[in-house]
Every structure is written in structure tokens, then in C-alpha cells.
Amino acid sequence: MEDVLRILGPSDARLTVYFKARDELVWDWRYCAAYGEYMRMPVLFDATAGQVRSTMVQPEQPVSIEASVLP
């Protein structure tokens, strides 16, 4: 975890999630790709060992005001 923090810097704390059943901690970074699309890069850690399990890159999903308002 220390190496990831040193290389990427602190993640967005609002997007940090712990999954107890998997003992998995997810740190998430947001960035703008070279072509202008907003992206997210979650890094999934084994919370006990502190080692990276996996990473991924995905486009950030825009939040629709209409979709977030319940009738």
C-alpha cells in the first residue's frame, strides 16, 4: 500500500470502500485521460496483507440529476 501511495499519491477518500466479506480495501483515483474523458482507476488491496489484488481503469459514469431524484 505504501508503494501505491508513494507512486500515485493519496486517493479520493470519499471513494474509499472496505468489503468485509472479501477483506478487501478499494482506493480510487479520478483523472482526465489525454483525450479528455474523465476516468477512474480503482486499486483493490488485500486489507490484511496490504498487497494489491487487482487494478482496473474505467470511464467515470456521469451523474444524471433526473436519475438521482426519486418520484
C-alpha positions, 0 to 999 in steps of 0.5 A: 500500500505504501508503494501505491501511495508513494507512486500515485499519491493519496486517493479520493477518500470519499471513494474509499470502500472496505468489503468485509466479506472479501477483506478487501480495501478499494482506493480510487483515483479520478483523472482526465485521460489525454483525450479528455474523458474523465476516468477512474482507476480503482486499486483493490488491496488485500486489507490484511496483507496490504498487497494489491489484488487487482487494478482496473481503469474505467470511464467515470459514469456521469451523474444524471440529476433526473436519475438521482431524484426519486418520484 
